[in-house]
Amino acid sequence: MKFYEKIIKKPWPYWVGGILLGVLNIILLALTGKAWKITTGFLYWGLSFLELLGFNCLDWYYFSVYSNQLRKGETFIHNYYTILNLAVIVGALVAVLWASEFKFKKIKNRRQLFFGLLGGIIMGYGTRLSFGCNIGAYFSAIPSFSLHGWVFAIFMFIGAFIGTKILFKYLL
Amino acid sequence: MTEIKLDCMYEACPIPLLKAIKKLEKMDIGDVLILETDHSCSIKNVVEWAKKQGHNVDYMEVGEGEWEIYIEKRK
């Protein structure tokens, strides 16, 4: 019971989570040869939906500038990122079920819906310009000694600082 | 001593913490803030913040994945 309380139920300290994420990211890179990314998978899901509607997305200017990183035989749905994203969702589900904290969360009000959608659209657009979200563009980039990770980090902290000020002053 | 409820249901970081900071500013010493949340990060960051400020703080799981955080304003 003490083990359950301590390991499964209570939130872990930030430093434990940080170390685990770092170690697991190294293992993932060593096993697959690819960095951990999340939003690229969502891009592909969106593209495959647009293709269903008849768009030919790979002709877009974006893909003449940025390479689409699919390997041979991979499709927009069947690829490395889909499996990783599903694994994150399944892992999180197992964790909340085990701690018996699972619940469906409602949308609080129209304001939350509006700002949620707005934030999501801006974030989605940003991830495509910066090689990913704070996982791909920051967490995976800096240990790969990529300069773009540091540029991303600086602006992410500035953005979070300004965002929190706006949130505190005008939106709460 | 008054008890003040603060509804942070269905809201994610950093909103519960920011709402608590804003509310506590307007409260008197000795008042208790009851923050209702279903965001598991809150029982970490709100509780840590309140402790650092020197308030008395405790929390309880009142339902599956739902918590009440009690903060007694000390200064």
gemmi code that builds the backbone of each chain (N, CA, C; Angstrom):
import gemmi

chains = {
    "A": [
        ("MET", (0.827, -1.205, 0.000), (0.000, 0.000, 0.000), (0.863, 1.258, 0.000)),
        ("LYS", (1.960, 1.187, 0.730), (2.833, 2.342, 0.783), (3.467, 2.611, -0.593)),
        ("PHE", (3.820, 1.503, -1.267), (4.383, 1.600, -2.612), (3.371, 2.262, -3.548)),
        ("TYR", (2.112, 1.768, -3.474), (1.062, 2.315, -4.336), (0.891, 3.809, -4.097)),
        ("GLU", (0.783, 4.193, -2.829), (0.614, 5.601, -2.479), (1.737, 6.457, -3.054)),
        ("LYS", (2.955, 5.960, -2.853), (4.122, 6.778, -3.161), (4.445, 6.820, -4.661)),
        ("ILE", (4.375, 5.656, -5.300), (4.825, 5.567, -6.692), (3.693, 5.805, -7.689)),
        ("ILE", (2.530, 5.250, -7.418), (1.452, 5.299, -8.407), (0.534, 6.492, -8.189)),
        ("LYS", (0.222, 6.770, -6.946), (-0.828, 7.745, -6.647), (-0.312, 9.188, -6.612)),
        ("LYS", (0.746, 9.395, -5.875), (1.226, 10.775, -5.691), (2.024, 11.235, -6.908)),
        ("PRO", (1.907, 12.514, -7.259), (2.737, 13.023, -8.360), (4.223, 12.931, -8.002)),
        ("TRP", (5.043, 12.594, -8.985), (6.488, 12.510, -8.740), (7.098, 13.900, -8.713)),
        ("PRO", (8.231, 14.050, -8.005), (8.926, 15.344, -8.059), (9.370, 15.649, -9.492)),
        ("TYR", (9.510, 16.939, -9.791), (9.895, 17.336, -11.155), (11.229, 16.726, -11.571)),
        ("TRP", (12.184, 16.643, -10.639), (13.518, 16.156, -11.033), (13.473, 14.678, -11.425)),
        ("VAL", (12.592, 13.886, -10.795), (12.475, 12.471, -11.175), (11.936, 12.358, -12.603)),
        ("GLY", (10.878, 13.138, -12.877), (10.316, 13.143, -14.220), (11.340, 13.587, -15.249)),
        ("GLY", (12.109, 14.607, -14.915), (13.112, 15.128, -15.837), (14.168, 14.095, -16.182)),
        ("ILE", (14.681, 13.431, -15.146), (15.720, 12.411, -15.376), (15.159, 11.257, -16.219)),
        ("LEU", (13.941, 10.807, -15.871), (13.340, 9.699, -16.624), (13.129, 10.067, -18.088)),
        ("LEU", (12.620, 11.286, -18.322), (12.405, 11.716, -19.705), (13.720, 11.730, -20.472)),
        ("GLY", (14.773, 12.243, -19.815), (16.077, 12.303, -20.465), (16.589, 10.913, -20.830)),
        ("VAL", (16.519, 9.994, -19.864), (17.027, 8.637, -20.096), (16.211, 7.937, -21.181)),
        ("LEU", (14.871, 8.072, -21.101), (14.019, 7.401, -22.090), (14.237, 7.976, -23.484)),
        ("ASN", (14.495, 9.282, -23.561), (14.746, 9.890, -24.862), (16.034, 9.342, -25.484)),
        ("ILE", (17.049, 9.122, -24.636), (18.307, 8.545, -25.134), (18.061, 7.126, -25.650)),
        ("ILE", (17.269, 6.351, -24.879), (16.985, 4.968, -25.293), (16.233, 4.953, -26.624)),
        ("LEU", (15.264, 5.852, -26.733), (14.479, 5.923, -27.976), (15.372, 6.257, -29.170)),
        ("LEU", (16.251, 7.237, -28.971), (17.149, 7.648, -30.057), (18.088, 6.497, -30.429)),
        ("ALA", (18.594, 5.795, -29.417), (19.521, 4.696, -29.677), (18.829, 3.544, -30.408)),
        ("LEU", (17.573, 3.277, -30.047), (16.871, 2.139, -30.642), (16.341, 2.437, -32.032)),
        ("THR", (15.854, 3.655, -32.253), (15.177, 3.932, -33.520), (15.980, 4.844, -34.442)),
        ("GLY", (16.971, 5.551, -33.887), (17.741, 6.473, -34.721), (16.987, 7.749, -35.035)),
        ("LYS", (15.863, 7.964, -34.365), (15.086, 9.180, -34.626), (14.763, 9.868, -33.319)),
        ("ALA", (14.717, 11.190, -33.365), (14.401, 11.955, -32.162), (12.898, 11.871, -31.881)),
        ("TRP", (12.560, 12.100, -30.624), (11.144, 12.080, -30.230), (10.480, 13.363, -30.696)),
        ("LYS", (9.395, 13.206, -31.422), (8.602, 14.355, -31.870), (7.138, 14.006, -31.701)),
        ("ILE", (6.313, 14.987, -31.546), (4.886, 14.720, -31.365), (4.048, 15.332, -32.473)),
        ("THR", (4.225, 16.646, -32.677), (3.286, 17.339, -33.563), (3.439, 16.944, -35.029)),
        ("THR", (4.623, 16.431, -35.409), (4.786, 15.958, -36.787), (3.767, 14.857, -37.092)),
        ("GLY", (3.512, 14.025, -36.079), (2.498, 12.973, -36.240), (1.119, 13.554, -36.494)),
        ("PHE", (0.805, 14.643, -35.774), (-0.501, 15.288, -35.967), (-0.584, 15.909, -37.352)),
        ("LEU", (0.552, 16.463, -37.831), (0.585, 17.019, -39.188), (0.178, 15.934, -40.193)),
        ("TYR", (0.773, 14.752, -40.039), (0.470, 13.674, -40.985), (-0.985, 13.242, -40.907)),
        ("TRP", (-1.525, 13.187, -39.673), (-2.944, 12.817, -39.543), (-3.813, 13.833, -40.269)),
        ("GLY", (-3.483, 15.116, -40.093), (-4.243, 16.172, -40.773), (-4.123, 16.053, -42.275)),
        ("LEU", (-2.890, 15.779, -42.731), (-2.670, 15.653, -44.178), (-3.465, 14.489, -44.748)),
        ("SER", (-3.499, 13.384, -44.031), (-4.202, 12.224, -44.570), (-5.699, 12.510, -44.640)),
        ("PHE", (-6.204, 13.308, -43.676), (-7.612, 13.710, -43.723), (-7.871, 14.601, -44.944)),
        ("LEU", (-6.951, 15.545, -45.193), (-7.113, 16.432, -46.343), (-7.023, 15.653, -47.660)),
        ("GLU", (-6.170, 14.622, -47.665), (-6.070, 13.806, -48.884), (-7.373, 13.061, -49.163)),
        ("LEU", (-8.027, 12.638, -48.072), (-9.339, 11.999, -48.229), (-10.324, 12.941, -48.896)),
        ("LEU", (-10.177, 14.230, -48.585), (-11.070, 15.223, -49.162), (-10.648, 15.619, -50.573)),
        ("GLY", (-9.513, 15.054, -51.040), (-9.125, 15.280, -52.426), (-7.990, 16.268, -52.634)),
        ("PHE", (-7.390, 16.764, -51.545), (-6.247, 17.665, -51.708), (-4.978, 16.870, -51.992)),
        ("ASN", (-4.072, 17.448, -52.751), (-2.774, 16.807, -52.939), (-1.722, 17.588, -52.155)),
        ("CYS", (-1.602, 17.222, -50.857), (-0.849, 18.068, -49.927), (0.646, 18.112, -50.219)),
        ("LEU", (1.205, 17.033, -50.741), (2.658, 16.998, -50.926), (3.129, 17.960, -52.022)),
        ("ASP", (2.190, 18.501, -52.803), (2.561, 19.512, -53.788), (2.730, 20.889, -53.165)),
        ("TRP", (2.340, 21.014, -51.884), (2.384, 22.332, -51.254), (3.806, 22.860, -51.166)),
        ("TYR", (3.886, 24.179, -51.191), (5.190, 24.849, -51.127), (5.961, 24.419, -49.876)),
        ("TYR", (5.228, 24.249, -48.775), (5.839, 23.862, -47.498), (6.760, 22.650, -47.652)),
        ("PHE", (6.304, 21.656, -48.422), (7.092, 20.416, -48.530), (8.230, 20.525, -49.537)),
        ("SER", (8.325, 21.663, -50.251), (9.525, 21.874, -51.063), (10.608, 22.542, -50.214)),
        ("VAL", (10.198, 23.131, -49.079), (11.156, 23.773, -48.171), (11.561, 22.803, -47.052)),
        ("TYR", (10.564, 22.205, -46.423), (10.808, 21.232, -45.356), (10.630, 19.844, -45.957)),
        ("SER", (11.538, 18.929, -45.652), (11.346, 17.578, -46.182), (10.269, 16.895, -45.361)),
        ("ASN", (9.465, 16.052, -46.006), (8.605, 15.218, -45.183), (9.444, 14.003, -44.838)),
        ("GLN", (9.473, 13.665, -43.546), (10.500, 12.735, -43.074), (10.061, 11.281, -43.056)),
        ("LEU", (9.123, 10.956, -43.913), (8.653, 9.570, -43.912), (9.681, 8.650, -44.555)),
        ("ARG", (9.802, 7.457, -43.973), (10.686, 6.464, -44.572), (9.941, 5.730, -45.665)),
        ("LYS", (10.713, 4.928, -46.409), (10.105, 4.132, -47.474), (9.036, 3.207, -46.898)),
        ("GLY", (7.878, 3.169, -47.542), (6.826, 2.260, -47.094), (5.928, 2.839, -46.017)),
        ("GLU", (6.308, 4.020, -45.486), (5.460, 4.633, -44.460), (4.411, 5.531, -45.115)),
        ("THR", (3.246, 5.576, -44.515), (2.219, 6.488, -45.016), (1.917, 7.514, -43.926)),
        ("PHE", (0.978, 8.425, -44.233), (0.637, 9.463, -43.250), (0.071, 8.863, -41.970)),
        ("ILE", (-0.571, 7.718, -42.076), (-1.140, 7.100, -40.874), (-0.197, 6.035, -40.313)),
        ("HIS", (0.344, 5.235, -41.203), (1.207, 4.146, -40.765), (2.656, 4.618, -40.720)),
        ("ASN", (3.088, 5.177, -39.587), (4.482, 5.609, -39.478), (4.909, 5.658, -38.016)),
        ("TYR", (6.178, 5.943, -37.847), (6.845, 6.022, -36.551), (6.123, 6.951, -35.579)),
        ("TYR", (5.718, 8.143, -36.058), (5.137, 9.146, -35.165), (3.764, 8.734, -34.644)),
        ("THR", (2.995, 8.050, -35.500), (1.672, 7.587, -35.068), (1.814, 6.639, -33.882)),
        ("ILE", (2.762, 5.710, -34.004), (2.952, 4.734, -32.934), (3.388, 5.427, -31.650)),
        ("LEU", (4.329, 6.380, -31.760), (4.792, 7.102, -30.571), (3.655, 7.890, -29.913)),
        ("ASN", (2.852, 8.570, -30.738), (1.764, 9.366, -30.176), (0.725, 8.487, -29.502)),
        ("LEU", (0.390, 7.367, -30.149), (-0.580, 6.461, -29.529), (-0.015, 5.909, -28.227)),
        ("ALA", (1.301, 5.636, -28.211), (1.928, 5.094, -27.007), (1.870, 6.100, -25.862)),
        ("VAL", (2.038, 7.391, -26.178), (1.941, 8.431, -25.136), (0.535, 8.426, -24.539)),
        ("ILE", (-0.474, 8.330, -25.429), (-1.869, 8.362, -24.964), (-2.175, 7.117, -24.125)),
        ("VAL", (-1.758, 5.956, -24.614), (-2.010, 4.708, -23.876), (-1.276, 4.732, -22.533)),
        ("GLY", (-0.031, 5.199, -22.538), (0.757, 5.263, -21.302), (0.104, 6.178, -20.274)),
        ("ALA", (-0.368, 7.343, -20.739), (-1.023, 8.282, -19.832), (-2.314, 7.681, -19.284)),
        ("LEU", (-3.028, 6.980, -20.166), (-4.289, 6.346, -19.745), (-4.038, 5.304, -18.660)),
        ("VAL", (-3.015, 4.464, -18.886), (-2.674, 3.445, -17.885), (-2.338, 4.107, -16.549)),
        ("ALA", (-1.569, 5.197, -16.618), (-1.151, 5.874, -15.388), (-2.341, 6.442, -14.616)),
        ("VAL", (-3.287, 7.111, -15.315), (-4.430, 7.688, -14.581), (-5.381, 6.607, -14.086)),
        ("LEU", (-5.528, 5.533, -14.869), (-6.414, 4.453, -14.422), (-5.836, 3.788, -13.184)),
        ("TRP", (-4.531, 3.596, -13.197), (-3.857, 2.919, -12.085), (-3.974, 3.759, -10.805)),
        ("ALA", (-3.894, 5.077, -10.975), (-4.022, 5.959, -9.817), (-5.496, 6.223, -9.492)),
        ("SER", (-6.392, 5.585, -10.243), (-7.849, 5.831, -10.232), (-8.175, 7.325, -10.192)),
        ("GLU", (-7.673, 7.995, -11.215), (-7.946, 9.422, -11.360), (-8.569, 9.736, -12.711)),
        ("PHE", (-9.050, 8.688, -13.397), (-9.583, 8.928, -14.739), (-10.908, 9.672, -14.678)),
        ("LYS", (-11.057, 10.666, -15.537), (-12.368, 11.295, -15.691), (-12.444, 12.036, -17.017)),
        ("PHE", (-13.657, 12.159, -17.513), (-13.861, 12.956, -18.715), (-13.962, 14.412, -18.292)),
        ("LYS", (-13.216, 15.263, -18.964), (-13.252, 16.667, -18.591), (-14.150, 17.433, -19.547)),
        ("LYS", (-15.009, 18.231, -18.942), (-15.946, 19.012, -19.766), (-15.273, 20.300, -20.219)),
        ("ILE", (-15.909, 20.928, -21.196), (-15.491, 22.283, -21.555), (-16.201, 23.207, -20.578)),
        ("LYS", (-15.435, 24.086, -19.972), (-16.000, 24.908, -18.892), (-17.019, 25.922, -19.418)),
        ("ASN", (-16.620, 26.677, -20.411), (-17.537, 27.668, -20.985), (-17.047, 28.050, -22.383)),
        ("ARG", (-17.772, 28.943, -23.030), (-17.427, 29.342, -24.401), (-16.068, 30.015, -24.482)),
        ("ARG", (-15.766, 30.783, -23.442), (-14.481, 31.477, -23.389), (-13.317, 30.503, -23.445)),
        ("GLN", (-13.434, 29.440, -22.633), (-12.362, 28.440, -22.612), (-12.246, 27.758, -23.974)),
        ("LEU", (-13.403, 27.469, -24.584), (-13.409, 26.842, -25.902), (-12.734, 27.741, -26.927)),
        ("PHE", (-13.100, 29.041, -26.899), (-12.560, 29.991, -27.860), (-11.038, 30.125, -27.716)),
        ("PHE", (-10.595, 30.348, -26.465), (-9.154, 30.544, -26.275), (-8.379, 29.245, -26.498)),
        ("GLY", (-9.009, 28.115, -26.178), (-8.376, 26.823, -26.437), (-8.136, 26.612, -27.928)),
        ("LEU", (-9.181, 26.882, -28.719), (-9.051, 26.719, -30.170), (-8.031, 27.698, -30.744)),
        ("LEU", (-8.121, 28.955, -30.283), (-7.195, 29.975, -30.775), (-5.749, 29.589, -30.454)),
        ("GLY", (-5.528, 29.187, -29.189), (-4.188, 28.781, -28.784), (-3.704, 27.586, -29.583)),
        ("GLY", (-4.597, 26.630, -29.810), (-4.227, 25.432, -30.564), (-3.813, 25.756, -31.991)),
        ("ILE", (-4.561, 26.656, -32.622), (-4.251, 27.018, -34.013), (-2.892, 27.728, -34.076)),
        ("ILE", (-2.668, 28.675, -33.151), (-1.386, 29.395, -33.154), (-0.229, 28.433, -32.881)),
        ("MET", (-0.444, 27.530, -31.920), (0.602, 26.553, -31.599), (0.894, 25.644, -32.783)),
        ("GLY", (-0.181, 25.167, -33.419), (-0.010, 24.271, -34.566), (0.779, 24.954, -35.674)),
        ("TYR", (0.451, 26.221, -35.937), (1.159, 26.966, -36.969), (2.627, 27.137, -36.573)),
        ("GLY", (2.844, 27.470, -35.306), (4.209, 27.652, -34.819), (5.046, 26.386, -34.923)),
        ("THR", (4.450, 25.245, -34.617), (5.243, 24.005, -34.648), (5.743, 23.697, -36.050)),
        ("ARG", (4.962, 24.094, -37.060), (5.389, 23.798, -38.434), (6.538, 24.695, -38.863)),
        ("LEU", (6.644, 25.868, -38.246), (7.744, 26.760, -38.606), (9.023, 26.420, -37.845)),
        ("SER", (8.879, 25.712, -36.715), (10.034, 25.564, -35.825), (10.435, 24.105, -35.602)),
        ("PHE", (10.142, 23.229, -36.532), (10.519, 21.802, -36.451), (9.889, 21.077, -35.275)),
        ("GLY", (8.773, 21.568, -34.775), (8.100, 20.800, -33.728), (7.611, 21.646, -32.580)),
        ("CYS", (7.091, 20.964, -31.578), (6.569, 21.631, -30.390), (7.684, 21.687, -29.349)),
        ("ASN", (7.325, 21.836, -28.078), (8.416, 21.865, -27.101), (9.055, 20.494, -26.884)),
        ("ILE", (8.523, 19.454, -27.494), (9.242, 18.175, -27.488), (10.244, 18.138, -28.639)),
        ("GLY", (9.768, 18.235, -29.856), (10.651, 18.109, -31.019), (11.646, 19.260, -31.137)),
        ("ALA", (11.123, 20.501, -30.938), (11.962, 21.674, -31.212), (12.848, 22.045, -30.027)),
        ("TYR", (12.540, 21.525, -28.845), (13.285, 21.944, -27.651), (13.925, 20.738, -26.970)),
        ("PHE", (13.070, 19.823, -26.518), (13.530, 18.720, -25.697), (14.405, 17.731, -26.480)),
        ("SER", (14.093, 17.527, -27.751), (14.922, 16.621, -28.556), (16.048, 17.357, -29.271)),
        ("ALA", (15.862, 18.660, -29.489), (16.843, 19.400, -30.295), (18.100, 19.738, -29.504)),
        ("ILE", (17.926, 20.188, -28.250), (19.091, 20.638, -27.478), (20.101, 19.505, -27.235)),
        ("PRO", (19.665, 18.305, -26.814), (20.655, 17.228, -26.653), (21.280, 16.779, -27.972)),
        ("SER", (20.654, 17.120, -29.105), (21.247, 16.775, -30.408), (22.236, 17.840, -30.857)),
        ("PHE", (22.533, 18.793, -29.963), (23.458, 19.896, -30.280), (23.004, 20.707, -31.483)),
        ("SER", (21.699, 20.868, -31.599), (21.180, 21.675, -32.694), (20.918, 23.089, -32.185)),
        ("LEU", (21.408, 24.075, -32.934), (21.281, 25.466, -32.504), (19.813, 25.890, -32.428)),
        ("HIS", (18.977, 25.330, -33.307), (17.585, 25.788, -33.337), (16.873, 25.509, -32.005)),
        ("GLY", (17.350, 24.486, -31.281), (16.764, 24.185, -29.980), (16.945, 25.335, -28.996)),
        ("TRP", (18.136, 25.941, -29.009), (18.431, 27.056, -28.102), (17.654, 28.301, -28.486)),
        ("VAL", (17.555, 28.549, -29.804), (16.766, 29.698, -30.268), (15.312, 29.511, -29.832)),
        ("PHE", (14.812, 28.303, -30.048), (13.438, 27.984, -29.651), (13.262, 28.203, -28.148)),
        ("ALA", (14.244, 27.713, -27.356), (14.143, 27.810, -25.894), (14.035, 29.260, -25.439)),
        ("ILE", (14.892, 30.122, -25.975), (14.889, 31.535, -25.565), (13.522, 32.158, -25.838)),
        ("PHE", (13.017, 31.937, -27.057), (11.745, 32.567, -27.399), (10.568, 31.907, -26.688)),
        ("MET", (10.700, 30.614, -26.371), (9.644, 29.944, -25.616), (9.524, 30.562, -24.222)),
        ("PHE", (10.673, 30.828, -23.581), (10.623, 31.421, -22.237), (10.086, 32.852, -22.297)),
        ("ILE", (10.510, 33.613, -23.315), (9.980, 34.973, -23.458), (8.471, 34.924, -23.681)),
        ("GLY", (8.049, 34.031, -24.551), (6.623, 33.893, -24.865), (5.817, 33.479, -23.650)),
        ("ALA", (6.339, 32.509, -22.892), (5.625, 32.040, -21.709), (5.515, 33.149, -20.675)),
        ("PHE", (6.578, 33.954, -20.546), (6.596, 35.058, -19.593), (5.528, 36.096, -19.948)),
        ("ILE", (5.539, 36.505, -21.233), (4.561, 37.503, -21.677), (3.146, 36.930, -21.595)),
        ("GLY", (3.005, 35.675, -22.016), (1.696, 35.024, -22.001), (1.102, 34.972, -20.607)),
        ("THR", (1.941, 34.631, -19.618), (1.457, 34.543, -18.244), (1.024, 35.913, -17.733)),
        ("LYS", (1.795, 36.950, -18.090), (1.438, 38.315, -17.675), (0.077, 38.718, -18.243)),
        ("ILE", (-0.119, 38.428, -19.544), (-1.397, 38.782, -20.192), (-2.538, 38.009, -19.541)),
        ("LEU", (-2.301, 36.722, -19.332), (-3.312, 35.852, -18.727), (-3.711, 36.383, -17.356)),
        ("PHE", (-2.705, 36.740, -16.555), (-2.944, 37.170, -15.170), (-3.682, 38.502, -15.138)),
        ("LYS", (-3.279, 39.410, -16.031), (-3.810, 40.764, -15.976), (-5.174, 40.893, -16.635)),
        ("TYR", (-5.354, 40.273, -17.801), (-6.558, 40.564, -18.573), (-7.549, 39.422, -18.677)),
        ("LEU", (-7.087, 38.184, -18.541), (-7.987, 37.080, -18.881), (-8.562, 36.339, -17.685)),
        ("LEU", (-7.985, 36.533, -16.503), (-8.508, 35.784, -15.357), (-9.564, 36.587, -14.591)),
    ],
    "B": [
        ("MET", (-12.881, 34.549, 10.412), (-12.370, 33.671, 9.349), (-13.467, 33.329, 8.355)),
        ("THR", (-13.201, 33.562, 7.093), (-14.187, 33.169, 6.073), (-13.576, 32.119, 5.156)),
        ("GLU", (-14.476, 31.297, 4.625), (-14.042, 30.309, 3.639), (-14.474, 30.785, 2.266)),
        ("ILE", (-13.526, 30.756, 1.348), (-13.845, 31.216, -0.005), (-13.585, 30.083, -0.983)),
        ("LYS", (-14.595, 29.741, -1.790), (-14.425, 28.669, -2.776), (-13.933, 29.250, -4.091)),
        ("LEU", (-13.045, 28.521, -4.728), (-12.527, 28.969, -6.021), (-12.654, 27.801, -6.995)),
        ("ASP", (-13.468, 28.003, -8.028), (-13.760, 26.934, -8.976), (-12.697, 26.910, -10.079)),
        ("CYS", (-11.864, 25.868, -10.050), (-10.861, 25.706, -11.119), (-11.077, 24.385, -11.848)),
        ("MET", (-12.308, 23.886, -11.836), (-12.596, 22.636, -12.531), (-12.383, 22.788, -14.040)),
        ("TYR", (-11.938, 21.745, -14.643), (-11.699, 21.662, -16.098), (-10.673, 22.673, -16.576)),
        ("GLU", (-9.845, 23.185, -15.670), (-8.837, 24.141, -16.116), (-7.444, 23.595, -15.858)),
        ("ALA", (-6.559, 23.862, -16.793), (-5.211, 23.297, -16.727), (-4.201, 24.372, -16.346)),
        ("CYS", (-2.958, 23.951, -16.121), (-1.857, 24.852, -15.793), (-1.771, 25.956, -16.838)),
        ("PRO", (-1.408, 27.148, -16.447), (-1.149, 27.609, -15.073), (-2.358, 28.273, -14.446)),
        ("ILE", (-3.556, 28.066, -14.997), (-4.718, 28.849, -14.565), (-5.068, 28.649, -13.078)),
        ("PRO", (-5.109, 27.397, -12.547), (-5.424, 27.268, -11.116), (-4.464, 28.052, -10.214)),
        ("LEU", (-3.171, 28.000, -10.522), (-2.182, 28.717, -9.702), (-2.383, 30.236, -9.803)),
        ("LEU", (-2.562, 30.730, -11.030), (-2.737, 32.170, -11.212), (-4.012, 32.663, -10.539)),
        ("LYS", (-5.083, 31.864, -10.664), (-6.347, 32.243, -10.018), (-6.181, 32.283, -8.509)),
        ("ALA", (-5.439, 31.304, -7.956), (-5.228, 31.265, -6.506), (-4.429, 32.486, -6.046)),
        ("ILE", (-3.390, 32.845, -6.805), (-2.566, 34.013, -6.445), (-3.440, 35.270, -6.415)),
        ("LYS", (-4.263, 35.418, -7.457), (-5.106, 36.599, -7.574), (-6.121, 36.672, -6.430)),
        ("LYS", (-6.717, 35.522, -6.131), (-7.741, 35.484, -5.077), (-7.120, 35.768, -3.709)),
        ("LEU", (-5.971, 35.127, -3.443), (-5.345, 35.281, -2.118), (-4.954, 36.729, -1.840)),
        ("GLU", (-4.597, 37.465, -2.901), (-4.223, 38.871, -2.729), (-5.351, 39.678, -2.093)),
        ("LYS", (-6.592, 39.287, -2.424), (-7.738, 40.073, -1.972), (-8.286, 39.582, -0.633)),
        ("MET", (-7.702, 38.494, -0.096), (-8.256, 37.912, 1.134), (-7.541, 38.462, 2.372)),
        ("ASP", (-8.199, 38.293, 3.519), (-7.588, 38.730, 4.784), (-6.819, 37.575, 5.416)),
        ("ILE", (-5.878, 37.920, 6.296), (-5.096, 36.902, 6.995), (-6.033, 36.059, 7.866)),
        ("GLY", (-5.852, 34.738, 7.763), (-6.721, 33.843, 8.518), (-7.842, 33.247, 7.682)),
        ("ASP", (-8.148, 33.875, 6.550), (-9.172, 33.329, 5.651), (-8.667, 32.057, 4.970)),
        ("VAL", (-9.611, 31.186, 4.630), (-9.240, 29.927, 3.982), (-9.775, 29.887, 2.553)),
        ("LEU", (-8.898, 29.570, 1.638), (-9.282, 29.423, 0.233), (-9.442, 27.935, -0.072)),
        ("ILE", (-10.592, 27.566, -0.625), (-10.791, 26.173, -1.032), (-10.792, 26.123, -2.553)),
        ("LEU", (-9.727, 25.582, -3.104), (-9.569, 25.545, -4.557), (-10.007, 24.178, -5.068)),
        ("GLU", (-11.039, 24.161, -5.906), (-11.520, 22.900, -6.465), (-10.871, 22.682, -7.829)),
        ("THR", (-10.254, 21.535, -8.003), (-9.552, 21.292, -9.274), (-9.626, 19.825, -9.681)),
        ("ASP", (-9.518, 19.578, -10.989), (-9.384, 18.183, -11.452), (-8.100, 18.042, -12.280)),
        ("HIS", (-7.160, 18.960, -12.022), (-5.894, 18.951, -12.749), (-4.814, 18.496, -11.774)),
        ("SER", (-4.252, 17.310, -12.010), (-3.356, 16.715, -11.008), (-2.099, 17.548, -10.767)),
        ("CYS", (-1.691, 18.371, -11.743), (-0.520, 19.242, -11.532), (-0.757, 20.240, -10.407)),
        ("SER", (-2.018, 20.611, -10.201), (-2.318, 21.635, -9.200), (-1.927, 21.197, -7.795)),
        ("ILE", (-2.111, 19.901, -7.499), (-1.772, 19.471, -6.144), (-0.260, 19.455, -5.960)),
        ("LYS", (0.463, 19.730, -7.022), (1.907, 19.888, -6.944), (2.274, 21.384, -6.939)),
        ("ASN", (1.930, 22.072, -8.026), (2.463, 23.445, -8.133), (1.745, 24.458, -7.237)),
        ("VAL", (0.436, 24.302, -7.049), (-0.264, 25.232, -6.159), (0.185, 25.005, -4.715)),
        ("VAL", (0.291, 23.740, -4.329), (0.686, 23.408, -2.956), (2.115, 23.884, -2.676)),
        ("GLU", (3.018, 23.636, -3.631), (4.409, 24.075, -3.447), (4.511, 25.592, -3.354)),
        ("TRP", (3.763, 26.274, -4.211), (3.798, 27.736, -4.206), (3.299, 28.269, -2.859)),
        ("ALA", (2.165, 27.722, -2.386), (1.559, 28.202, -1.138), (2.503, 27.971, 0.046)),
        ("LYS", (3.171, 26.817, 0.055), (4.133, 26.530, 1.125), (5.260, 27.550, 1.113)),
        ("LYS", (5.764, 27.829, -0.101), (6.867, 28.777, -0.242), (6.471, 30.172, 0.242)),
        ("GLN", (5.201, 30.520, 0.070), (4.724, 31.830, 0.527), (4.509, 31.862, 2.034)),
        ("GLY", (4.571, 30.691, 2.684), (4.385, 30.636, 4.129), (2.944, 30.437, 4.569)),
        ("HIS", (2.054, 30.057, 3.637), (0.669, 29.780, 4.025), (0.544, 28.350, 4.550)),
        ("ASN", (-0.522, 28.099, 5.301), (-0.830, 26.721, 5.686), (-1.589, 26.077, 4.540)),
        ("VAL", (-1.148, 24.894, 4.134), (-1.788, 24.296, 2.958), (-1.934, 22.790, 3.114)),
        ("ASP", (-3.048, 22.277, 2.602), (-3.295, 20.840, 2.606), (-4.247, 20.541, 1.444)),
        ("TYR", (-4.318, 19.281, 1.051), (-5.287, 18.956, -0.002), (-5.885, 17.583, 0.235)),
        ("MET", (-7.022, 17.349, -0.402), (-7.696, 16.069, -0.234), (-8.316, 15.669, -1.562)),
        ("GLU", (-8.281, 14.369, -1.878), (-8.959, 13.912, -3.088), (-10.423, 13.681, -2.732)),
        ("VAL", (-11.310, 14.470, -3.330), (-12.719, 14.394, -2.950), (-13.519, 13.493, -3.877)),
        ("GLY", (-12.954, 13.174, -5.047), (-13.585, 12.252, -5.978), (-12.479, 11.685, -6.833)),
        ("GLU", (-12.811, 10.790, -7.794), (-11.745, 10.240, -8.630), (-11.184, 11.343, -9.514)),
        ("GLY", (-9.930, 11.682, -9.275), (-9.302, 12.737, -10.073), (-9.831, 14.123, -9.787)),
        ("GLU", (-10.396, 14.326, -8.605), (-10.868, 15.667, -8.215), (-10.347, 15.987, -6.825)),
        ("TRP", (-9.779, 17.163, -6.691), (-9.170, 17.531, -5.412), (-9.716, 18.857, -4.904)),
        ("GLU", (-9.604, 19.014, -3.573), (-9.796, 20.324, -2.962), (-8.496, 20.693, -2.276)),
        ("ILE", (-7.999, 21.878, -2.584), (-6.777, 22.360, -1.945), (-7.187, 23.453, -0.959)),
        ("TYR", (-6.755, 23.286, 0.299), (-7.114, 24.273, 1.328), (-5.894, 25.130, 1.626)),
        ("ILE", (-6.040, 26.420, 1.462), (-4.932, 27.340, 1.750), (-5.396, 28.356, 2.789)),
        ("GLU", (-4.736, 28.349, 3.950), (-5.039, 29.367, 4.961), (-4.031, 30.492, 4.806)),
        ("LYS", (-4.526, 31.678, 4.525), (-3.627, 32.815, 4.316), (-2.960, 33.204, 5.628)),
        ("ARG", (-1.631, 33.248, 5.609), (-0.881, 33.529, 6.840), (-0.220, 34.902, 6.832)),
        ("LYS", (-0.025, 35.459, 5.648), (0.559, 36.815, 5.635), (0.207, 37.553, 4.349)),
    ],
}
model = gemmi.Model(1)
for chain_id, residues in chains.items():
    chain = gemmi.Chain(chain_id)
    for i, (resn, *xyz) in enumerate(residues, 1):
        res = gemmi.Residue()
        res.name, res.seqid = resn, gemmi.SeqId(i, " ")
        for name, pos in zip(("N", "CA", "C"), xyz):
            atom = gemmi.Atom()
            atom.name, atom.element = name, gemmi.Element(name[0])
            atom.pos, atom.b_iso = gemmi.Position(*pos), 0.0
            res.add_atom(atom)
        chain.add_residue(res)
    model.add_chain(chain)
structure = gemmi.Structure()
structure.add_model(model)
structure.setup_entities()
